[in-house]
Amino acid sequence: MSQQSPTHQLSSPLSGALPQGMEQGQPPHPIVELAEYPFRVPLSWWIALIVGLLSLAFGIFLWRWYRNRNQVHYAPRPENPLLLLLRSLESQNPPSPFPESMHCDYFFTLSMAFRQILEQAYSFPATDLTLKELKQPLKQKVSFDGYSYDAMLQFFERCDLIKFAKAPTHENEALSFHGQALSWAKAIVAKKTQQTDSSESFNPMPSSSS
């Protein structure tokens, strides 16, 4: 009776668990060559697609660069400061009710708002002048445009009298003074704006682009 080697004795019990054919060192199933995937895109096609996309992106970049390079950019026209002052004056309606505690401040604010318009329109420091100092430029510059010198002078005198002398007033006078100042201001702004538009030809200033 032939004796088996220890290694053979260890492998023999496992031989039954292996698939048929593995005991002789053969693979359990024949190796079949994998078929080529039918929808696989050739590498040359991928390269052509990438080159096409890059060319399209570069063409769009060149087109936008050329368009922006030849486009004239106009600098925004600054808003007329007289219009800003006019809107500020328009918003200064007297409150209703109009208590006595607000009389002084309202007429002083109304007077200063109209002085600012005169200062901007006629280039003299109307907001820094006293009533006595205001008379000469008011007569020389403002009344020259056809506005009543006497009416404007009375307007400023009455505002100063209410502000500094605490003269009695009422809501109707405040409404009347606001309407009068607004009427003068609109006429001044309209005339000065028309003069500016007629004397200045529109000259676009293209912004530099490199």
LUMDOSE-674578 format. One record per atom (N, C-alpha, C, CB): chain; x, y, z; atom name. Coordinates in steps of 0.05 Angstrom, whole numbers, always signed. Glycine has a CB too. Layout:
N
 kette      X      Y      Z atom
     A      X      Y      Z   CA
...
END
This chain:
210
 kette      X      Y      Z atom
     A    +17    -24     +0    N
     A     +0     +0     +0   CA
     A    +18    +24     +0    C
     A    -19     +0    +25   CB
     A    +14    +41    -20    N
     A    +32    +64    -23   CA
     A    +24    +86     -4    C
     A    +31    +75    -53   CB
     A    +43   +100     +6    N
     A    +38   +122    +25   CA
     A    +38   +148     +9    C
     A    +59   +122    +47   CB
     A    +18   +165    +16    N
     A    +16   +192     +3   CA
     A    +31   +212    +20    C
     A    -14   +200     +0   CB
     A    +42   +232     +5    N
     A    +57   +253    +19   CA
     A    +38   +270    +35    C
     A    +72   +271     -1   CB
     A    +48   +284    +56    N
     A    +30   +301    +72   CA
     A    +17   +323    +55    C
     A    +46   +314    +94   CB
     A    +31   +334    +36    N
     A    +19   +355    +19   CA
     A     -4   +344     +4    C
     A    +39   +367     +0   CB
     A     -1   +320     -7    N
     A    -23   +308    -22   CA
     A    -46   +301     -5    C
     A    -13   +283    -36   CB
     A    -40   +294    +20    N
     A    -62   +288    +39   CA
     A    -79   +313    +45    C
     A    -51   +276    +64   CB
     A    -65   +336    +47    N
     A    -80   +361    +53   CA
     A    -96   +370    +30    C
     A    -60   +383    +61   CB
     A    -86   +367     +5    N
     A   -101   +377    -18   CA
     A   -123   +359    -27    C
     A    -82   +381    -41   CB
     A   -121   +333    -20    N
     A   -142   +315    -29   CA
     A   -169   +321    -19    C
     A   -134   +287    -21   CB
     A   -173   +328     +7    N
     A   -200   +334    +16   CA
     A   -212   +358     +2    C
     A   -200   +340    +45   CB
     A   -195   +377     -8    N
     A   -205   +402    -21   CA
     A   -211   +398    -50    C
     A   -185   +424    -18   CB
     A   -201   +376    -61    N
     A   -204   +372    -90   CA
     A   -233   +369    -98    C
     A   -189   +347    -98   CB
     A   -250   +358    -80    N
     A   -278   +355    -87   CA
     A   -293   +382    -88    C
     A   -291   +337    -68   CB
     A   -282   +402    -74    N
     A   -296   +428    -74   CA
     A   -289   +445    -99    C
     A   -288   +444    -49   CB
     A   -269   +438   -114    N
     A   -261   +453   -137   CA
     A   -278   +446   -161    C
     A   -231   +449   -143   CB
     A   -283   +465   -179    N
     A   -298   +458   -203   CA
     A   -283   +437   -219    C
     A   -302   +483   -221   CB
     A   -300   +424   -236    N
     A   -288   +402   -252   CA
     A   -268   +413   -271    C
     A   -310   +387   -267   CB
     A   -245   +401   -273    N
     A   -224   +411   -290   CA
     A   -203   +426   -277    C
     A   -235   +427   -311   CB
     A   -209   +438   -253    N
     A   -189   +454   -238   CA
     A   -168   +435   -226    C
     A   -202   +471   -217   CB
     A   -176   +410   -221    N
     A   -157   +392   -209   CA
     A   -133   +386   -227    C
     A   -170   +366   -201   CB
     A   -138   +388   -253    N
     A   -116   +383   -272   CA
     A   -103   +409   -281    C
     A   -127   +368   -296   CB
     A   -110   +432   -267    N
     A    -98   +458   -274   CA
     A   -111   +472   -297    C
     A    -69   +454   -279   CB
     A   -135   +464   -304    N
     A   -149   +476   -327   CA
     A   -170   +496   -317    C
     A   -162   +455   -344   CB
     A   -175   +517   -332    N
     A   -195   +537   -323   CA
     A   -223   +524   -325    C
     A   -195   +561   -341   CB
     A   -241   +533   -307    N
     A   -268   +521   -306   CA
     A   -284   +526   -331    C
     A   -283   +531   -282   CB
     A   -280   +549   -344    N
     A   -295   +557   -368   CA
     A   -275   +566   -389    C
     A   -316   +579   -362   CB
     A   -282   +562   -414    N
     A   -263   +572   -435   CA
     A   -263   +602   -436    C
     A   -272   +561   -463   CB
     A   -240   +614   -441    N
     A   -237   +643   -442   CA
     A   -247   +652   -470    C
     A   -208   +652   -438   CB
     A   -267   +670   -469    N
     A   -279   +680   -494   CA
     A   -269   +709   -497    C
     A   -310   +679   -494   CB
     A   -259   +716   -520    N
     A   -249   +743   -526   CA
     A   -273   +762   -526    C
     A   -234   +744   -553   CB
     A   -270   +785   -511    N
     A   -291   +805   -509   CA
     A   -296   +818   -536    C
     A   -285   +825   -488   CB
     A   -321   +820   -543    N
     A   -327   +834   -569   CA
     A   -324   +864   -565    C
     A   -356   +827   -578   CB
     A   -317   +878   -586    N
     A   -314   +907   -586   CA
     A   -341   +920   -582    C
     A   -300   +917   -612   CB
     A   -342   +941   -564    N
     A   -367   +955   -558   CA
     A   -377   +969   -584    C
     A   -363   +976   -535   CB
     A   -401   +963   -592    N
     A   -410   +972   -619   CA
     A   -412  +1002   -621    C
     A   -437   +960   -625   CB
     A   -417  +1018   -598    N
     A   -421  +1047   -599   CA
     A   -396  +1062   -590    C
     A   -445  +1055   -583   CB
     A   -374  +1051   -589    N
     A   -350  +1065   -580   CA
     A   -342  +1085   -601    C
     A   -328  +1045   -574   CB
     A   -338  +1111   -592    N
     A   -330  +1133   -610   CA
     A   -300  +1132   -613    C
     A   -339  +1160   -600   CB
     A   -291  +1133   -637    N
     A   -262  +1133   -641   CA
     A   -249  +1157   -629    C
     A   -255  +1132   -672   CB
     A   -224  +1154   -621    N
     A   -209  +1175   -608   CA
     A   -206  +1200   -626    C
     A   -181  +1166   -600   CB
     A   -204  +1195   -652    N
     A   -201  +1217   -671   CA
     A   -226  +1235   -671    C
     A   -196  +1207   -699   CB
     A   -249  +1223   -666    N
     A   -274  +1238   -665   CA
     A   -274  +1256   -641    C
     A   -298  +1220   -665   CB
     A   -266  +1246   -618    N
     A   -264  +1262   -593   CA
     A   -245  +1286   -597    C
     A   -255  +1245   -569   CB
     A   -223  +1281   -610    N
     A   -204  +1303   -614   CA
     A   -216  +1324   -632    C
     A   -178  +1292   -627   CB
     A   -230  +1315   -653    N
     A   -243  +1334   -672   CA
     A   -264  +1351   -657    C
     A   -255  +1320   -696   CB
     A   -280  +1337   -639    N
     A   -301  +1352   -625   CA
     A   -289  +1373   -606    C
     A   -318  +1332   -609   CB
     A   -268  +1366   -592    N
     A   -255  +1385   -573   CA
     A   -243  +1408   -589    C
     A   -233  +1371   -557   CB
     A   -230  +1402   -611    N
     A   -219  +1424   -627   CA
     A   -241  +1442   -638    C
     A   -203  +1413   -651   CB
     A   -264  +1431   -646    N
     A   -286  +1447   -656   CA
     A   -297  +1465   -634    C
     A   -308  +1429   -667   CB
     A   -301  +1455   -610    N
     A   -311  +1471   -588   CA
     A   -292  +1494   -581    C
     A   -317  +1454   -564   CB
     A   -266  +1488   -580    N
     A   -247  +1508   -574   CA
     A   -246  +1530   -596    C
     A   -219  +1496   -571   CB
     A   -249  +1521   -621    N
     A   -250  +1541   -643   CA
     A   -274  +1559   -641    C
     A   -249  +1527   -670   CB
     A   -297  +1547   -633    N
     A   -322  +1563   -630   CA
     A   -319  +1583   -608    C
     A   -346  +1544   -625   CB
     A   -308  +1574   -585    N
     A   -305  +1592   -562   CA
     A   -286  +1615   -569    C
     A   -295  +1577   -538   CB
     A   -264  +1609   -584    N
     A   -245  +1629   -591   CA
     A   -257  +1649   -611    C
     A   -220  +1616   -603   CB
     A   -274  +1639   -629    N
     A   -287  +1656   -648   CA
     A   -307  +1675   -634    C
     A   -302  +1640   -669   CB
     A   -322  +1666   -614    N
     A   -340  +1683   -599   CA
     A   -324  +1704   -584    C
     A   -357  +1666   -580   CB
     A   -302  +1696   -573    N
     A   -285  +1716   -558   CA
     A   -275  +1738   -577    C
     A   -262  +1701   -544   CB
     A   -266  +1730   -600    N
     A   -256  +1750   -619   CA
     A   -278  +1768   -629    C
     A   -243  +1736   -644   CB
     A   -302  +1757   -633    N
     A   -324  +1774   -642   CA
     A   -332  +1795   -621    C
     A   -349  +1757   -649   CB
     A   -334  +1786   -596    N
     A   -341  +1805   -575   CA
     A   -319  +1825   -570    C
     A   -347  +1789   -549   CB
     A   -295  +1817   -572    N
     A   -273  +1836   -569   CA
     A   -273  +1857   -591    C
     A   -246  +1822   -568   CB
     A   -278  +1849   -615    N
     A   -278  +1868   -638   CA
     A   -302  +1887   -636    C
     A   -279  +1853   -664   CB
     A   -325  +1876   -627    N
     A   -349  +1893   -624   CA
     A   -345  +1914   -602    C
     A   -373  +1875   -617   CB
     A   -334  +1906   -579    N
     A   -329  +1924   -557   CA
     A   -308  +1945   -564    C
     A   -322  +1910   -532   CB
     A   -289  +1936   -580    N
     A   -267  +1954   -588   CA
     A   -276  +1977   -606    C
     A   -245  +1938   -602   CB
     A   -296  +1971   -622    N
     A   -306  +1991   -641   CA
     A   -331  +2005   -632    C
     A   -310  +1979   -668   CB
     A   -340  +1998   -608    N
     A   -364  +2011   -597   CA
     A   -357  +2036   -582    C
     A   -380  +1992   -579   CB
     A   -372  +2058   -588    N
     A   -367  +2084   -574   CA
     A   -383  +2084   -548    C
     A   -376  +2108   -593   CB
     A   -369  +2089   -526    N
     A   -382  +2090   -500   CA
     A   -386  +2120   -492    C
     A   -365  +2075   -479   CB
     A   -410  +2127   -488    N
     A   -416  +2155   -481   CA
     A   -415  +2158   -450    C
     A   -443  +2164   -492   CB
     A   -401  +2178   -441    N
     A   -400  +2184   -413   CA
     A   -428  +2193   -404    C
     A   -379  +2205   -406   CB
     A   -437  +2184   -381    N
     A   -464  +2193   -372   CA
     A   -464  +2223   -366    C
     A   -472  +2177   -346   CB
     A   -486  +2235   -375    N
     A   -488  +2264   -371   CA
     A   -496  +2270   -343    C
     A   -508  +2276   -392   CB
     A   -481  +2287   -329    N
     A   -489  +2292   -301   CA
     A   -516  +2307   -299    C
     A   -467  +2309   -287   CB
     A   -530  +2301   -278    N
     A   -556  +2314   -275   CA
     A   -553  +2343   -267    C
     A   -573  +2299   -254   CB
     A   -570  +2359   -278    N
     A   -570  +2388   -273   CA
     A   -574  +2393   -243    C
     A   -591  +2403   -290   CB
     A   -555  +2407   -230    N
     A   -559  +2412   -201   CA
     A   -583  +2430   -196    C
     A   -533  +2425   -189   CB
     A   -590  +2447   -215    N
     A   -614  +2463   -211   CA
     A   -639  +2447   -208    C
     A   -617  +2483   -233   CB
     A   -640  +2425   -224    N
     A   -664  +2407   -222   CA
     A   -665  +2393   -195    C
     A   -663  +2386   -244   CB
     A   -642  +2386   -184    N
     A   -641  +2374   -157   CA
     A   -651  +2394   -136    C
     A   -613  +2365   -150   CB
     A   -642  +2419   -138    N
     A   -651  +2439   -119   CA
     A   -681  +2445   -122    C
     A   -635  +2465   -122   CB
     A   -690  +2444   -147    N
     A   -719  +2449   -152   CA
     A   -736  +2427   -139    C
     A   -724  +2451   -182   CB
     A   -727  +2402   -142    N
     A   -742  +2380   -130   CA
     A   -742  +2383    -99    C
     A   -730  +2353   -138   CB
     A   -719  +2392    -88    N
     A   -718  +2396    -59   CA
     A   -738  +2417    -50    C
     A   -690  +2403    -51   CB
     A   -740  +2439    -66    N
     A   -759  +2460    -59   CA
     A   -788  +2451    -62    C
     A   -754  +2485    -76   CB
     A   -793  +2434    -82    N
     A   -820  +2424    -86   CA
     A   -830  +2408    -62    C
     A   -821  +2408   -111   CB
     A   -811  +2394    -50    N
     A   -819  +2376    -28   CA
     A   -823  +2391     -1    C
     A   -797  +2355    -24   CB
     A   -818  +2416     -1    N
     A   -820  +2431    +25   CA
     A   -847  +2445    +28    C
     A   -798  +2452    +26   CB
     A   -868  +2429    +25    N
     A   -895  +2439    +31   CA
     A   -898  +2443    +62    C
     A   -917  +2420    +20   CB
     A   -912  +2463    +70    N
     A   -916  +2467    +99   CA
     A   -933  +2445   +110    C
     A   -929  +2495   +105   CB
     A   -927  +2435   +134    N
     A   -943  +2414   +146   CA
     A   -971  +2424   +154    C
     A   -929  +2402   +170   CB
     A   -989  +2405   +155    N
     A  -1016  +2412   +164   CA
     A  -1025  +2391   +185    C
     A  -1036  +2412   +139   CB
     A  -1031  +2400   +209    N
     A  -1032  +2428   +218   CA
     A  -1004  +2440   +220    C
     A  -1045  +2429   +246   CB
     A  -1003  +2467   +222    N
     A   -978  +2482   +222   CA
     A   -975  +2496   +249    C
     A   -979  +2503   +198   CB
     A   -964  +2482   +268    N
     A   -962  +2493   +295   CA
     A   -942  +2516   +296    C
     A   -953  +2471   +316   CB
     A   -946  +2533   +316    N
     A   -929  +2557   +319   CA
     A   -900  +2550   +324    C
     A   -939  +2574   +342   CB
     A   -894  +2527   +336    N
     A   -867  +2519   +340   CA
     A   -851  +2514   +315    C
     A   -866  +2494   +358   CB
     A   -865  +2510   +293    N
     A   -852  +2504   +267   CA
     A   -850  +2529   +249    C
     A   -867  +2483   +253   CB
     A   -861  +2551   +257    N
     A   -862  +2575   +239   CA
     A   -834  +2584   +232    C
     A   -877  +2597   +252   CB
     A   -817  +2589   +252    N
     A   -791  +2600   +247   CA
     A   -774  +2583   +229    C
     A   -776  +2605   +274   CB
     A   -772  +2557   +236    N
     A   -755  +2539   +221   CA
     A   -765  +2536   +192    C
     A   -754  +2512   +235   CB
     A   -792  +2535   +189    N
     A   -802  +2530   +162   CA
     A   -795  +2554   +143    C
     A   -832  +2526   +162   CB
     A   -800  +2578   +152    N
     A   -795  +2601   +134   CA
     A   -765  +2605   +130    C
     A   -807  +2627   +146   CB
     A   -748  +2598   +150    N
     A   -719  +2600   +145   CA
     A   -710  +2579   +125    C
     A   -704  +2596   +172   CB
     A   -721  +2555   +127    N
     A   -714  +2533   +108   CA
     A   -723  +2540    +80    C
     A   -725  +2507   +117   CB
     A   -747  +2551    +78    N
     A   -758  +2559    +52   CA
     A   -741  +2581    +39    C
     A   -787  +2568    +55   CB
     A   -733  +2600    +55    N
     A   -716  +2622    +45   CA
     A   -689  +2611    +36    C
     A   -712  +2643    +66   CB
     A   -677  +2593    +51    N
     A   -650  +2583    +43   CA
     A   -652  +2565    +18    C
     A   -639  +2566    +67   CB
     A   -674  +2551    +16    N
     A   -677  +2534     -8   CA
     A   -679  +2551    -33    C
     A   -702  +2516     -5   CB
     A   -693  +2573    -32    N
     A   -694  +2591    -55   CA
     A   -668  +2605    -60    C
     A   -717  +2611    -52   CB
     A   -654  +2612    -38    N
     A   -627  +2625    -41   CA
     A   -608  +2605    -55    C
     A   -616  +2633    -13   CB
     A   -610  +2580    -49    N
     A   -592  +2560    -62   CA
     A   -596  +2560    -92    C
     A   -596  +2533    -50   CB
     A   -621  +2562   -101    N
     A   -627  +2562   -129   CA
     A   -616  +2588   -142    C
     A   -657  +2561   -134   CB
     A   -619  +2610   -129    N
     A   -607  +2635   -139   CA
     A   -577  +2633   -141    C
     A   -615  +2659   -122   CB
     A   -565  +2622   -121    N
     A   -536  +2619   -120   CA
     A   -526  +2601   -143    C
     A   -527  +2607    -93   CB
     A   -539  +2580   -148    N
     A   -531  +2561   -169   CA
     A   -536  +2573   -197    C
     A   -546  +2535   -166   CB
     A   -558  +2588   -200    N
     A   -566  +2598   -226   CA
     A   -550  +2623   -234    C
     A   -595  +2604   -226   CB
     A   -544  +2640   -214    N
     A   -532  +2666   -221   CA
     A   -504  +2669   -210    C
     A   -549  +2688   -211   CB
     A   -493  +2649   -198    N
     A   -464  +2648   -189   CA
     A   -457  +2671   -171    C
     A   -446  +2649   -214   CB
     A   -473  +2675   -150    N
     A   -465  +2693   -128   CA
     A   -473  +2680   -102    C
     A   -478  +2721   -132   CB
     A   -459  +2686    -80    N
     A   -463  +2671    -54   CA
     A   -489  +2680    -40    C
     A   -439  +2675    -36   CB
     A   -511  +2673    -51    N
     A   -537  +2682    -39   CA
     A   -541  +2670    -11    C
     A   -560  +2674    -57   CB
     A   -531  +2647     -6    N
     A   -536  +2634    +20   CA
     A   -519  +2646    +42    C
     A   -531  +2605    +19   CB
     A   -498  +2661    +35    N
     A   -480  +2673    +55   CA
     A   -485  +2703    +59    C
     A   -451  +2669    +46   CB
     A   -502  +2715    +44    N
     A   -507  +2744    +46   CA
     A   -530  +2750    +65    C
     A   -512  +2755    +18   CB
     A   -526  +2773    +78    N
     A   -548  +2783    +93   CA
     A   -569  +2796    +74    C
     A   -538  +2804   +114   CB
     A   -592  +2803    +85    N
     A   -612  +2815    +68   CA
     A   -602  +2841    +55    C
     A   -637  +2821    +84   CB
     A   -587  +2857    +71    N
     A   -576  +2882    +59   CA
     A   -556  +2876    +37    C
     A   -563  +2899    +81   CB
     A   -540  +2856    +41    N
     A   -520  +2849    +21   CA
     A   -532  +2835     -3    C
     A   -498  +2830    +33   CB
     A   -556  +2824     +1    N
     A   -569  +2809    -21   CA
     A   -582  +2828    -41    C
     A   -589  +2790    -10   CB
     A   -588  +2852    -33    N
     A   -604  +2870    -50   CA
     A   -590  +2877    -76    C
     A   -609  +2896    -35   CB
     A   -564  +2883    -75    N
     A   -551  +2891   -100   CA
     A   -549  +2869   -121    C
     A   -523  +2901    -93   CB
     A   -539  +2845   -114    N
     A   -539  +2824   -135   CA
     A   -567  +2815   -143    C
     A   -523  +2800   -125   CB
     A   -586  +2817   -124    N
     A   -613  +2810   -131   CA
     A   -624  +2829   -152    C
     A   -631  +2810   -106   CB
     A   -617  +2854   -150    N
     A   -627  +2873   -169   CA
     A   -612  +2872   -196    C
     A   -626  +2901   -158   CB
     A   -586  +2868   -194    N
     A   -569  +2869   -218   CA
     A   -572  +2843   -235    C
     A   -540  +2873   -210   CB
     A   -574  +2821   -222    N
     A   -573  +2795   -237   CA
     A   -601  +2783   -240    C
     A   -555  +2776   -223   CB
     A   -616  +2782   -219    N
     A   -641  +2767   -220   CA
     A   -663  +2784   -233    C
     A   -650  +2759   -193   CB
     A   -666  +2809   -225    N
     A   -687  +2826   -236   CA
     A   -682  +2832   -266    C
     A   -690  +2852   -220   CB
     A   -657  +2828   -274    N
     A   -651  +2832   -303   CA
     A   -665  +2812   -320    C
     A   -620  +2831   -307   CB
     A   -671  +2789   -309    N
     A   -685  +2768   -324   CA
     A   -715  +2772   -324    C
     A   -678  +2741   -313   CB
     A   -725  +2794   -313    N
     A   -753  +2799   -315   CA
     A   -769  +2792   -290    C
     A   -765  +2786   -337   CB
     A   -755  +2782   -269    N
     A   -769  +2775   -244   CA
     A   -771  +2800   -227    C
     A   -755  +2752   -229   CB
     A   -792  +2802   -211    N
     A   -797  +2826   -195   CA
     A   -777  +2828   -172    C
     A   -826  +2825   -185   CB
     A   -762  +2849   -173    N
     A   -742  +2854   -152   CA
     A   -757  +2860   -126    C
     A   -724  +2877   -159   CB
     A   -777  +2876   -127    N
     A   -792  +2883   -103   CA
     A   -805  +2859    -90    C
     A   -812  +2905   -109   CB
     A   -817  +2842   -106    N
     A   -831  +2818    -95   CA
     A   -812  +2799    -82    C
     A   -847  +2804   -117   CB
     A   -789  +2795    -94    N
     A   -769  +2777    -82   CA
     A   -757  +2789    -57    C
     A   -746  +2772   -102   CB
     A   -753  +2815    -57    N
     A   -742  +2828    -33   CA
     A   -762  +2826    -10    C
     A   -736  +2857    -39   CB
     A   -787  +2830    -16    N
     A   -808  +2827     +5   CA
     A   -809  +2798    +15    C
     A   -835  +2836     -5   CB
     A   -805  +2779     -2    N
     A   -805  +2751     +6   CA
     A   -783  +2746    +26    C
     A   -802  +2733    -19   CB
     A   -759  +2754    +20    N
     A   -737  +2750    +39   CA
     A   -740  +2766    +64    C
     A   -710  +2757    +25   CB
     A   -750  +2790    +63    N
     A   -754  +2806    +87   CA
     A   -774  +2793   +105    C
     A   -763  +2834    +79   CB
     A   -796  +2783    +94    N
     A   -816  +2770   +110   CA
     A   -806  +2744   +123    C
     A   -842  +2765    +94   CB
     A   -791  +2728   +108    N
     A   -779  +2704   +119   CA
     A   -760  +2710   +142    C
     A   -765  +2688    +97   CB
     A   -744  +2731   +139    N
     A   -725  +2738   +161   CA
     A   -741  +2749   +185    C
     A   -705  +2759   +151   CB
     A   -762  +2763   +180    N
     A   -778  +2775   +202   CA
     A   -791  +2752   +218    C
     A   -799  +2794   +191   CB
     A   -800  +2732   +205    N
     A   -813  +2709   +220   CA
     A   -791  +2693   +234    C
     A   -828  +2691   +200   CB
     A   -768  +2690   +221    N
     A   -747  +2673   +233   CA
     A   -735  +2687   +258    C
     A   -726  +2667   +213   CB
     A   -727  +2712   +255    N
     A   -711  +2725   +275   CA
     A   -728  +2742   +295    C
     A   -690  +2742   +262   CB
     A   -749  +2754   +284    N
     A   -766  +2771   +301   CA
     A   -791  +2756   +312    C
     A   -774  +2796   +286   CB
     A   -793  +2731   +305    N
     A   -817  +2715   +314   CA
     A   -843  +2728   +307    C
     A   -815  +2710   +344   CB
     A   -844  +2739   +282    N
     A   -869  +2752   +273   CA
     A   -891  +2731   +270    C
     A   -865  +2767   +247   CB
     A   -915  +2737   +277    N
     A   -937  +2718   +275   CA
     A   -943  +2711   +246    C
     A   -963  +2728   +289   CB
     A   -950  +2687   +241    N
     A   -957  +2678   +213   CA
     A   -978  +2656   +216    C
     A   -932  +2668   +198   CB
     A   -985  +2644   +193    N
     A  -1005  +2623   +193   CA
     A  -1000  +2604   +169    C
     A  -1034  +2635   +192   CB
     A  -1016  +2583   +168    N
     A  -1011  +2563   +147   CA
     A  -1016  +2573   +119    C
     A  -1029  +2539   +152   CB
     A  -1036  +2591   +116    N
     A  -1042  +2601    +89   CA
     A  -1019  +2618    +78    C
     A  -1068  +2618    +90   CB
     A  -1006  +2633    +96    N
     A   -983  +2649    +87   CA
     A   -960  +2631    +79    C
     A   -974  +2669   +109   CB
     A   -956  +2609    +94    N
     A   -935  +2590    +87   CA
     A   -941  +2577    +60    C
     A   -933  +2568   +109   CB
     A   -965  +2570    +55    N
     A   -972  +2558    +29   CA
     A   -968  +2578     +7    C
     A  -1002  +2549    +30   CB
     A   -976  +2603    +12    N
     A   -972  +2624     -9   CA
     A   -943  +2629    -15    C
     A   -986  +2650     +1   CB
     A   -927  +2630     +6    N
     A   -898  +2635     +2   CA
     A   -885  +2612    -12    C
     A   -884  +2641    +29   CB
     A   -893  +2588     -5    N
     A   -881  +2564    -18   CA
     A   -889  +2564    -48    C
     A   -890  +2538     -5   CB
     A   -914  +2570    -54    N
     A   -922  +2571    -82   CA
     A   -908  +2593    -98    C
     A   -952  +2575    -84   CB
     A   -903  +2616    -85    N
     A   -890  +2638    -99   CA
     A   -860  +2631   -104    C
     A   -891  +2664    -82   CB
     A   -847  +2620    -84    N
     A   -819  +2612    -88   CA
     A   -816  +2590   -109    C
     A   -806  +2603    -61   CB
     A   -835  +2572   -109    N
     A   -834  +2550   -128   CA
     A   -839  +2560   -156    C
     A   -855  +2529   -121   CB
     A   -857  +2579   -159    N
     A   -862  +2591   -185   CA
     A   -837  +2606   -196    C
     A   -886  +2611   -184   CB
     A   -824  +2621   -180    N
     A   -799  +2634   -188   CA
     A   -778  +2614   -195    C
     A   -789  +2653   -166   CB
     A   -775  +2594   -178    N
     A   -754  +2574   -182   CA
     A   -758  +2559   -209    C
     A   -753  +2554   -159   CB
     A   -783  +2551   -215    N
     A   -788  +2537   -240   CA
     A   -781  +2554   -264    C
     A   -817  +2528   -241   CB
     A   -788  +2580   -263    N
     A   -782  +2598   -285   CA
     A   -752  +2601   -288    C
     A   -796  +2625   -281   CB
     A   -738  +2604   -266    N
     A   -709  +2607   -267   CA
     A   -695  +2582   -278    C
     A   -697  +2614   -240   CB
     A   -703  +2559   -268    N
     A   -691  +2534   -277   CA
     A   -697  +2529   -306    C
     A   -701  +2510   -260   CB
     A   -721  +2534   -315    N
     A   -728  +2530   -343   CA
     A   -712  +2548   -362    C
     A   -758  +2535   -348   CB
     A   -708  +2573   -354    N
     A   -693  +2591   -371   CA
     A   -664  +2584   -371    C
     A   -697  +2620   -361   CB
     A   -652  +2578   -348    N
     A   -624  +2571   -347   CA
     A   -618  +2545   -362    C
     A   -614  +2570   -318   CB
     A   -636  +2526   -359    N
     A   -633  +2500   -373   CA
     A   -634  +2504   -403    C
     A   -654  +2480   -364   CB
     A   -652  +2521   -412    N
     A   -654  +2527   -441   CA
     A   -629  +2541   -451    C
     A   -679  +2544   -447   CB
     A   -619  +2560   -436    N
     A   -594  +2573   -444   CA
     A   -571  +2554   -445    C
     A   -588  +2596   -425   CB
     A   -569  +2536   -427    N
     A   -547  +2517   -426   CA
     A   -549  +2498   -450    C
     A   -547  +2501   -401   CB
     A   -573  +2488   -456    N
     A   -576  +2470   -479   CA
     A   -570  +2483   -506    C
     A   -604  +2458   -479   CB
     A   -577  +2508   -508    N
     A   -572  +2522   -534   CA
     A   -543  +2531   -537    C
     A   -590  +2546   -535   CB
     A   -529  +2536   -515    N
     A   -502  +2545   -518   CA
     A   -481  +2522   -519    C
     A   -495  +2562   -494   CB
     A   -489  +2499   -510    N
     A   -471  +2476   -510   CA
     A   -481  +2455   -531    C
     A   -469  +2463   -482   CB
     A   -464  +2450   -550    N
     A   -470  +2428   -569   CA
     A   -462  +2402   -556    C
     A   -455  +2432   -596   CB
     A   -478  +2382   -560    N
     A   -473  +2356   -548   CA
     A   -448  +2344   -560    C
     A   -497  +2337   -552   CB
     A   -428  +2339   -544    N
     A   -403  +2328   -553   CA
     A   -397  +2302   -537    C
     A   -380  +2348   -549   CB
     A   -403  +2279   -549    N
     A   -399  +2254   -535   CA
     A   -370  +2249   -529    C
     A   -410  +2230   -550   CB
     A   -364  +2240   -505    N
     A   -337  +2234   -497   CA
     A   -334  +2205   -494    C
     A   -330  +2249   -471   CB
     A   -323  +2192   -516    N
     A   -320  +2163   -514   CA
     A   -300  +2155   -493    C
     A   -312  +2151   -541   CB
     A   -307  +2135   -478    N
     A   -289  +2125   -458   CA
     A   -267  +2109   -471    C
     A   -303  +2109   -436   CB
     A   -243  +2112   -461    N
     A   -220  +2098   -472   CA
     A   -222  +2068   -467    C
     A   -194  +2109   -461   CB
     A   -218  +2053   -488    N
     A   -219  +2024   -485   CA
     A   -194  +2012   -499    C
     A   -245  +2011   -497   CB
     A   -181  +1995   -486    N
     A   -158  +1983   -498   CA
     A   -162  +1953   -500    C
     A   -133  +1989   -481   CB
END
